[in-house]
């Protein structure tokens, strides 16, 4: 009796987890170059590793180039804020992708969903550090955290975004 009850509860938990993960995929609308997050109104560049290991200054120039060349047909790309990039971490967390707990990491979730080249690495944000103008926030996809780093002398990835509510 106990064994059957535990098996039933286990099956129910797996089903609930699967419904949560896969139902959430409808939150994102994929096109050739972009991914729209219907919940936040943000439009992410689909390829998250197009610009890897770039300095803060180079990241600014890359965004200017994207806009000048109308990547994905748009001219309003930007580096996401800390809060915007963290919305992706929250989604991954809510889908069961938690560093140190689950066997998978958020980058695996996003690549399975249809994003391209999401890496377990830090990404630059546009959010300045309120205590030091030489620092800016970054978001680390693998470790599910945000922290500040000096703008000069370090290289991170850039995951461009546009729009938002």
Secondary structure, DSSP 8 states (H G I E B T S, - for coil): -HHHHHHHHHHHHHHHHHHHHHHHGGGEEE-SSEEEETTT-EEEESBTTSEEEE-HHHHHHHHHHHHHTTGGG-S--EE--HHHHHHHHHHHHHTT--TTTSSS-HHHHHHHHT-B---SSEEEEEEEETTEEEEEEEEETTTTEEEEEESSS--EEE-EEEE--
